[in-house]
C-alpha cells in the first residue's frame, strides 16, 4: 500500500531540513512541535496534496522525532504508519504502532507521538465539520460534546475496503483531470467509512425516531414568530441534540438558530410595515408583538438589516 499513497509527483521536500518540513506541516496539516536528536543531520521528506476539504500528507523526518501538540481543536488526524514504529501517549494511555496500523486523533486530544528514525507515515487531515455533516446526512444523533473516536490500534487489513479507498483518493488527488465534485464524493465516503468502521460515540437512531428536516423546523418557526421560541422547543421539533440543531442551521442557513429566528422576526415586521393594507397601529405595537421588548435595540437591528429606521418605513407607506 505504501507505494501508492502519494507518489513523487506530490513531492514538496526531499532530503530537506526537518524544521523546514515541520514549519510546512504547521501551515498545512496541523500545529505541532518537534524534538530531534542533538547529534547527526537527519534529512526529511514530504509529499502533500489538497483534496477537497482534506489534506493528504506523506512524511518522514529521517531521524527519531517526538511530535507534540496541546490539541488539534478543529481537525481530526488520521495517521497510517508505513515504515518504522511509533509510540503514542495520550491521557495516561500508551500505544505502540507498527506498519499497517492506523491511529485517529480526536480534536481535543493532546498529541504526544514518538517516531523511530526509519519511520514514514501517511496523514489525512479531516475537518470536524465533515463528520458533523455526515451525521446530519445520515440522520444520526450528534453528541453534545462532539464526535469522539475511541483510542485504539486498528490494522488496516481488518478495515473493510479502507486501504483501497485511501489508494483511490491519492490517485484522484494526483490526477490532472480530478474534478471538485468527484473529490467531494470521495470525501463523504471516507467520513462515512470511518464512522462506520471505527468505534465512536455517535448514536445511530432508528428510522422511526429519525430527526425532522430543516424545513420542518423552519415551518415551526414561521408559525410561531410572535412567540418566544426557545432552543429546547426547536430541539423537540427537530428530534435531534442541541449540537445537531446548531450544525443543521449552520449548514442550511449559515447562522445560529437564535440569529435565524431574530432575522425572520425582523423580516416579518418589515413586510408588515411595508404593506399599507396591513393593520399596524404603530411600530411599537408590532415590535412588542414579535418579542422585541427593548425598542432601541430593535430599531438599531432593523436599521442595520434594512438601511432605515422602522418608523421611516412605517411613515413612507402610510
VENVEN-V710128 format. One record per helix or strand of 2 or more residues. SS is the DSSP state (a for helix, b for strand). FROM is the first residue (numbers start at 1). TO is the last residue. If there is no record, write none. Layout:
SS&FROM&TO / SS&FROM&TO
This chain:
a&2&4 / a&8&10 / b&11&17 / a&18&28 / b&33&36 / b&43&51 / b&54&60 / b&65&69 / b&75&83 / b&85&90 / b&93&98 / b&101&105 / b&111&115 / b&120&127 / a&128&137 / b&154&155 / a&156&158 / a&162&174 / a&180&197 / a&207&209 / a&214&223 / a&231&238 / a&242&252 / a&257&274 / a&283&289 / a&295&306 / a&310&316
